[in-house]
Each structure stands twice: as structure tokens, then as C-alpha cells.
Amino acid sequence: MPLPEKELVRRIRGLAKSRAADRSVRVSIGDDTAVLRPKPGHEILVTTDFSLEGTHFRGGWHSPESVGHRCLCRGLSDIAAMGGEPVAAFLSLALPFDLPQNWVDGFLDGFLALARRTNTTLAGGDIAQSRHGILADVTVVGSLPQKAAIRRNGARPGDIIYVTGALGASAATLRKMYAGEKLVVKQHLAHFFPEPRLAVAKTLQEKKLATSMIDISDGLSTDLAHICAESGAGAVINQLLLPVAKGANLEDALHGGEAYELLFTAKKSAKVPVEIGGVPVTEIGWVTKEKKVMITDCASKSRKLEARGWEHFHS
């Protein structure tokens, strides 16, 4: 059973204060609301994500440390997708009565380890008792210079499409778990402990390289479709250029979610490096006038790339 609410809040407050701090957070856990002070000349970014037991994680597959890490990573990746830096996180947890406190402690260890590493202050949240599994709602607040946000709607015909890292590793790991394979976590870190590409995003924003950007949380095919829809453009992907992760296949790379890599476009004249901070950056296609998303292997006719990534309530 988790600790009583007041005692659990005290524990979280102590852990949060000892592991992260940010001058932008004037008041955090302990008052009715947090007080944030953005840097002069900066704007605030806000994103929120649910993580639900049975949908986003399973107790038999994911350690509590992995669940905590993944819950925060999702929000941090959204901040990265806009070219921002994280400031504060807010964690609301709904926990079953019979959940062991050591699971909660492990969750907080994973959450706060990533918070500390990314200079993100846990500034508040809520605790409730759940009747149906574990639910975590995480809000992340970020910051970036005024009018500097990299949005989805800036892709233009002729722009080149890029992706960071390798694709499909998380989806491949899920397939193995569904098949009943026992996995060594260290060999599948892209799934259990994904890395938000904050440093890469900061470089792209500071050097004004990206014309549009999104993080690959729902799958390349779906997230590229989002950029094209918002930009009023189309795209062609060269499947021969896709950086497919070891152990993954083409379907994993095209449609697998929870990659948390950055998908962005840049002008043809932009000098986009092949690596940023040790993270590979790969050219995978180009933006077109035709409002269609296509894929080619250069040996046959281009075919339509269906958006087959993750979508809630899709039949």
C-alpha cells in the first residue's frame, strides 16, 4: 500500500528538492500553486501527457524506474520538438490501494533521475487513489526565446527531411515482449529508457536550421503526416535512406511509436551536420508541392505512405 497522501507528498517534496533546482521556479511543492518566472525575452511552452497502465506500460514488462523515466521523457520530448528547454514538471499520480510503496519509490527514482539530468524541477502535482490501475499525468513547462518556436507548419516544397538517431527500436522491443521473449533491459534502452533529444533541438533552434519539427512519438508515417497537414505540403521518403535500428524492420521504422527522435525539415541550402552532440542526423527525403506522403525505393514507382502509427480510438 502507498504511504498516506500527506506523508507521500512530503517524501516527494524532499526528493524533488534534493535532486533538481531551477531559478525559473520561484515557488514549488508546498503551496497551492507553483510560481514560475521565465527568463527575460523568453516564452513559455506547456505540454501534458497521460501514461496509463495497460496502455503505455505493463507491470510485468516495465520496472517502476522505467515507467517513471518514460512518463517524464514523453513531455520532455514535446519540449524538444519545439526547440525549447525544460523548466518544470508537474506530476499527478493515481495509485491503487494495494500498490507497494517500493513501486512508488522506484517510479520516483526513474522520474527524478531524468529530471535532474535535464535540469527539470518537479514543481507540483497531485496524488489520488485509483480503482483501476496506475495513472500518471505529467505536465512539462519549458522556455525558449520569443518567436523562436519550431512549429509543424513551416515545411516548404524543396525542403529536405531529416531524422535523428535510429528508428524502430522501441517497436521491435514491443514485438518481442508480445511474443513472450525475456529481454535484457540494457540491450533495449531505446524502449525502456528513451532519450529526449533536448540538446539536438537546442542546436537546431539556436542555429535556425529547422523549418518545421515534431518528435516521433506516434510513428514516422503518422508524425510526418502531421507536418505535411500543418504545412499544406507533401513529402517523399526514400526508404533506402531510413536509419533502421538494429533488430528492427522497415515496418517498425515507418510506423513504430515511442521513438522520441526528432523529425524535421530544413532548407536545401542549410548546412545540417550529419551528427549533433554524438546523435546521428540522417537525410531521408524531401518536401513536395503535392499534398501526398509518398515512399520510394528508387527502383520502382513511388507508393503512398499510409499513416499507420499509433492513434487512440482508431478502429
C-alpha positions in Angstrom: 0.0 0.0 0.0 1.3 3.5 -0.8 2.1 5.8 2.1 -0.8 8.1 3.3 -1.2 11.1 0.9 0.3 13.7 3.2 3.4 11.6 4.0 3.8 10.6 0.4 3.7 14.3 -0.7 6.3 15.1 2.0 8.6 12.3 0.6 8.2 13.5 -3.0 8.8 17.1 -1.9 12.1 16.1 -0.1 13.3 14.1 -3.1 12.4 16.8 -5.6 14.2 19.5 -3.6 17.4 17.4 -3.3 17.6 16.4 -7.0 16.7 19.4 -9.1 16.5 23.1 -8.9 15.9 25.9 -11.4 16.0 29.7 -10.8 12.9 30.0 -13.1 10.9 28.1 -10.4 10.3 30.6 -7.6 7.8 28.5 -5.6 7.3 24.8 -6.0 5.8 22.0 -3.9 4.2 23.2 -0.6 1.9 26.0 -1.7 -1.4 25.9 -3.6 0.4 26.6 -6.9 3.9 26.8 -8.2 5.3 30.2 -9.2 7.4 30.3 -12.4 9.5 33.2 -13.7 10.5 32.9 -17.3 13.8 34.3 -18.4 13.6 37.9 -19.8 12.7 37.7 -23.5 11.5 34.1 -23.3 8.2 32.5 -23.9 6.6 29.6 -22.0 5.9 26.1 -23.5 3.4 23.8 -21.8 2.7 20.2 -22.7 0.8 17.4 -20.9 0.6 13.6 -21.4 -1.2 10.7 -19.7 0.6 7.4 -19.1 -1.9 4.6 -18.3 -1.2 1.2 -17.0 -2.1 -1.4 -19.7 -1.9 1.2 -22.5 1.5 2.8 -22.1 3.2 0.4 -19.8 2.7 -3.0 -18.1 3.8 -4.0 -14.7 5.2 -7.4 -15.9 7.2 -5.7 -18.6 8.4 -2.4 -17.2 10.2 -1.7 -14.0 8.9 1.2 -11.9 12.1 3.1 -12.7 11.4 2.6 -16.4 7.8 3.8 -16.1 8.9 7.0 -14.2 11.6 7.7 -16.8 9.2 7.2 -19.7 6.5 9.3 -18.2 8.8 12.3 -18.0 10.5 11.6 -21.3 7.2 12.0 -23.2 6.8 15.6 -22.1 10.5 16.5 -22.4 10.4 15.2 -26.0 7.5 17.5 -26.8 9.5 20.5 -25.4 12.4 19.4 -27.6 10.2 19.2 -30.6 9.5 23.0 -30.3 13.2 23.7 -29.8 12.8 24.6 -26.2 14.4 23.8 -22.8 12.6 22.3 -19.9 11.9 24.3 -16.8 9.5 22.4 -14.5 7.4 19.3 -14.4 4.1 18.6 -12.6 3.2 15.0 -11.7 -0.3 13.8 -10.9 -0.4 10.2 -9.8 -3.4 8.0 -9.3 -2.4 4.8 -7.4 -4.2 1.6 -6.4 -4.6 0.9 -2.7 -2.7 -2.4 -2.9 0.3 -1.0 -4.8 3.5 -1.5 -2.8 5.3 1.7 -1.7 8.5 0.4 -3.1 7.0 0.6 -6.6 6.2 4.3 -6.0 9.8 4.8 -4.8 11.1 3.2 -7.9 8.9 5.3 -10.1 10.1 8.4 -8.4 13.7 7.3 -8.7 13.3 6.9 -12.5 11.3 10.2 -12.9 13.7 12.3 -10.8 16.9 10.9 -12.2 15.8 12.1 -15.7 14.6 15.4 -14.2 17.9 16.0 -12.5 19.8 15.2 -15.7 17.7 17.6 -17.8 17.6 20.4 -15.2 13.8 20.0 -14.8 12.3 20.9 -11.4 9.4 18.8 -10.1 7.3 21.8 -9.0 4.0 20.2 -8.1 1.2 17.8 -8.9 -1.5 15.7 -7.2 -2.0 12.3 -5.5 -5.2 10.3 -5.7 -6.4 6.7 -5.1 -7.2 4.8 -8.3 -9.8 2.0 -8.6 -8.4 0.8 -12.0 -4.6 0.6 -12.2 -1.9 3.3 -12.2 -2.4 6.6 -14.0 0.3 9.3 -14.3 -0.5 12.7 -15.8 2.7 14.7 -16.4 2.8 18.4 -17.4 6.1 19.8 -18.5 6.8 23.6 -18.8 9.6 24.8 -21.0 11.0 28.0 -22.2 12.6 29.5 -25.4 13.4 32.9 -26.8 10.3 34.8 -28.1 9.1 33.9 -31.6 11.8 31.1 -31.8 9.5 28.1 -31.5 10.0 25.5 -34.3 6.4 24.6 -35.3 5.0 21.9 -37.5 3.7 24.3 -40.2 7.0 25.6 -41.6 7.9 22.9 -44.2 8.0 24.2 -47.7 8.4 22.4 -51.1 12.1 21.7 -51.7 13.0 21.4 -48.0 14.9 18.3 -47.0 13.6 15.9 -44.4 15.8 14.7 -41.6 15.6 12.4 -38.7 17.8 11.9 -35.6 19.1 8.6 -34.3 17.7 5.3 -35.5 14.1 4.2 -35.9 12.0 1.2 -34.9 13.9 0.0 -31.8 11.0 0.6 -29.4 8.5 -1.1 -31.7 10.8 -4.1 -32.2 11.2 -4.4 -28.4 7.4 -4.4 -28.0 7.0 -7.2 -30.6 9.5 -9.3 -28.7 7.6 -8.8 -25.4 4.3 -9.6 -27.0 5.9 -12.8 -28.3 6.9 -13.7 -24.7 10.7 -13.2 -25.0 12.6 -12.4 -21.9 14.7 -9.3 -22.5 17.8 -7.8 -21.1 16.9 -4.1 -20.4 20.5 -2.9 -21.2 20.1 -4.2 -24.7 16.8 -2.4 -25.2 17.3 1.0 -23.7 15.6 2.8 -26.6 12.3 1.4 -25.3 12.8 1.2 -21.5 14.8 4.4 -21.1 14.4 6.5 -24.2 16.4 9.7 -24.5 14.7 13.1 -25.2 16.7 14.9 -27.9 16.9 18.2 -26.0 20.5 19.0 -26.9 19.9 18.4 -30.6 16.8 20.5 -30.5 18.6 23.4 -28.8 21.3 23.3 -31.6 18.7 23.3 -34.3 16.9 26.2 -32.7 19.9 28.3 -32.0 21.4 27.9 -35.5 17.9 28.3 -37.0 18.3 25.2 -39.1 14.9 23.6 -38.9 11.9 25.0 -40.8 9.5 22.5 -39.1 9.8 19.8 -36.4 8.0 17.1 -34.5 9.0 14.3 -32.2 8.4 10.8 -33.3 6.0 9.6 -30.6 3.3 8.0 -32.8 5.4 6.7 -35.7 7.3 8.3 -38.6 4.4 7.8 -41.0 1.9 9.4 -38.7 4.1 12.2 -37.5 5.3 13.1 -41.0 1.7 13.3 -42.0 1.1 15.8 -39.2 3.9 18.1 -40.5 2.6 17.8 -44.1 -1.0 18.6 -43.0 0.0 21.6 -41.0 2.4 22.9 -43.7 0.0 22.3 -46.6 2.6 20.2 -48.4 3.5 16.7 -49.2 6.6 14.6 -48.9 8.6 11.8 -50.5 10.6 9.4 -48.2 13.5 7.3 -49.6 13.2 4.1 -47.7 16.8 3.2 -48.6 18.0 6.1 -46.5 16.0 5.3 -43.4 18.2 4.7 -40.3 16.6 1.4 -39.2 17.6 0.4 -35.7 19.4 -2.9 -35.1 16.9 -5.6 -34.6 14.1 -3.6 -36.2 12.5 -3.9 -39.6 11.2 -1.4 -42.1 7.6 -1.6 -40.7 9.0 -0.8 -37.2 10.9 2.2 -38.6 8.0 3.6 -40.6 5.1 3.0 -38.2 6.5 2.2 -34.7 5.9 4.8 -32.0 7.7 5.9 -28.8 10.9 6.5 -30.7 11.2 10.1 -29.3 13.6 11.0 -32.2 13.2 14.4 -33.9 11.8 14.6 -37.4 12.5 18.0 -39.0 12.8 19.8 -42.3 15.4 22.3 -43.4 16.0 24.4 -46.4 18.1 22.8 -49.2 20.8 25.4 -48.6 21.0 24.8 -44.9 24.2 23.2 -43.6 22.7 20.5 -41.4 25.5 18.4 -39.8 25.5 14.6 -40.0 25.9 14.5 -36.3 24.9 16.8 -33.4 26.2 16.1 -29.9 27.0 12.5 -30.9 23.5 11.9 -32.3 23.4 10.9 -36.0 21.3 13.1 -38.2 20.1 11.5 -41.5 18.5 12.9 -44.6 15.6 10.7 -45.5 13.5 12.6 -48.1 12.1 15.9 -49.4 9.0 18.1 -49.2 6.8 18.4 -52.2 4.0 20.7 -53.5 1.6 17.7 -54.0 -0.2 17.1 -50.7 0.6 13.5 -50.6 3.1 11.5 -48.5 4.9 9.0 -50.7 7.7 6.5 -50.3 10.1 5.2 -52.8 12.9 2.6 -53.1 14.3 4.3 -56.2 13.8 1.1 -58.2 10.1 1.2 -58.6 7.2 3.7 -58.7 6.6 5.7 -55.6 3.7 4.5 -53.5 1.6 6.2 -50.9 2.8 6.0 -47.4 -0.2 5.3 -45.2 -0.2 6.9 -41.7 -0.2 3.7 -39.7 1.3 4.8 -36.4 -0.4 5.0 -33.0 -3.8 6.7 -32.8 -6.2 6.4 -29.8 -9.7 5.2 -30.6 -8.7 4.1 -34.1 -10.7 1.1 -35.1 
